[in-house]
Amino acid sequence: MTITSLPVDLLLRIFKTASEDTKNDAGAKALFCLAAVCRDWRTLLLDYSSVWSRLSVAHAVAAELMLRRSKNTPISIFLDLQGLQRPDTTNRASLAYSVLERSLERTRELVVITTGQSADILHSVSHMLMR
């Protein structure tokens, strides 16, 4: 059996599993790589809105594409602040706020990932998100 002959439901399960890795935005990166493999996979991924529902807000363009591709599916937003300095945390928090503002009614989860010494950063981010 070749990869091109795999049943669609199996491919969709593989895509869904790949999308669930939130460490260092690996799931988002995997989806964009998988969508670039071939036309059939791209079409399949673009029609499968739930696979795009775990939004990474590390990159504005990727977050926008994922938000659009998730269509009306409930979303989870992942804000990873580990190892970032102040300007980068503010930029990511602003992006997360923008995504939340436009899709609050379908946001089911907001996950903020930070290191132990980032309590002041987390406080600033939570204050911004609570506006």
N, C-alpha and C positions, 0 to 999 in steps of 0.2 A: 504494500500500500504506500502510495506517495502522499506528500503533504497536500497536494492539490485534490486528492480523492477523499480526504477526510469529510465526514458528515458535517453539515452546517452546525448542528447543535453542539458537536464536540469542539469545533472551532470557536464557537461563541463562549463555551465554558473556559477554553484556554485564554481567550481575550479577556474575559471577566476576571480570571485569576491573575493575569498579568497586570491588570489595572488596579488591583487592590494593594499593591506594594507602595506604601506612602513614604518610606524612608528615602530621603534625598530626592523626592519627586520621581522615583523610579517607575511607578505605575503610569504616570502621565507620559514620561519619556517612552515607555514601552508602547503605549497606544499610538503615539505619533510614528514610531518606527514600524509597527505592524501595519499601520495604514499606508505606509510607503512601499510595502513588499510587492503588491500587485493590485491591479484594478479590482479584482474580485474581493480581496480582503478589504480594500478601502470602501467599496460599496457596502459590504457586510457591516463593517464598523460604523459607517455613517448612518446606517439604518438601525443600529442597536444603541439607542439613546442611553440606556441604563449603564452601559460600560463607561460613559463619559461623566457620570454623576459624582465621581470623587475628585473634586477640583483641587488642584494644587495652585497656590497663589504665589509661586516663586517667580513666574514670568507673566507679565501682563497679556501678551499676545496669546500664549498657551491657555491662560485662564479664560480669556474671552472666547476662544475657539471651543474649549471644553464646555463652557456655559451654554453657548449656542447649540452645540451638538447634543447636549443632554436634553434638549427640547423642554418638555414640561415634567420631566422625571424629578422626583425629590433629590436634592443634592446634599453632599457632605463637603465642607470646605476645610482644607488642611493648610494651616499657617505655621510653617516650620521656621523658627527663629534661632535655631541652634547655631552657634558660632558666628552670628552676624553682629556687626557693629551698629551703632545707633542710626546712621542714615538709612542703612538697608532695612532695619527693622521697621522704621517709620514708613518706608516705601511699601513694604509687604503688607503692613497693617492697613495702609491707605487703600491698597488694592483689595484686601479682604473686605474692608468697609464698603467699597464700591460694589463689589459682588453681592454682599449681603443686602445692601440698600435696594438693589434691583431685583433680588430674588428671595427676599425674606420669607414670603409665603410658601415657598417650596424648599427652604433650607431645613433639613432635619437634624443637622449636626455641624458644629464648629469645633474643630480640634486645633488647639494651639500647642505646639511642641517647642519647648525651651529647655535650657540647662538650668541647674539649680541656682547659679549665681545671677540669673537674669530676672530676679524678682522685680526690680525697678522697671525693666523693659516691659515685662508682662503687665505691670500696673499701668504703664503708659498706653500699651496696646489695648487693654480692656477699657480704659477710659475713652479712648478714641472710638472703639466699637460700640460703646454704650450711648453715644450721642443721640 
